Amino acid sequence: MTNHENNNLPPKTCSIERLVTMPSDVEMVIAGKKTATRRNGRYADVGEIMELQGHKFVVDNVYSQSLGELTDNHAQDEGFETVEAYKEAILSYHPGMPWLPHMRVWVHEFSPVKG
């Protein structure tokens, strides 16, 4: 997974303000327990700044990934111990959504802005 230049990515489908919105996710990001989020669309460009409750985070990487490629390490970046725990949480947020290994999502990785 390499850092992609923004010009190699398709247009954003939503704004960065919508990238992390669930209160529990916001808390995990601020606490440093969540450093990535997956969405069905592209919400941010590399280098873009996300602000959550006065804390700023820079988007370090944006790339496409299939659900079947998820590892426990990816789930931990999302704030969960295992892929199974992450899957259960996602399906509880989106009742009726199928979990298809070939389904592709956009990964947005971020870190606190220094200074």
Buried (B, 14 or more C-beta within 10 A) or exposed (E): EEEBEBEEBEEBEBEBEEBBEEEEBBBBBBEEBBBBBBBEEBBBBBEBEBEBEEEEBBBBBBBBBEBEBBEBEBBBBBBBEEBEBBBEBBEEEEEEEEEEEEEBBBBBBBEEEEE
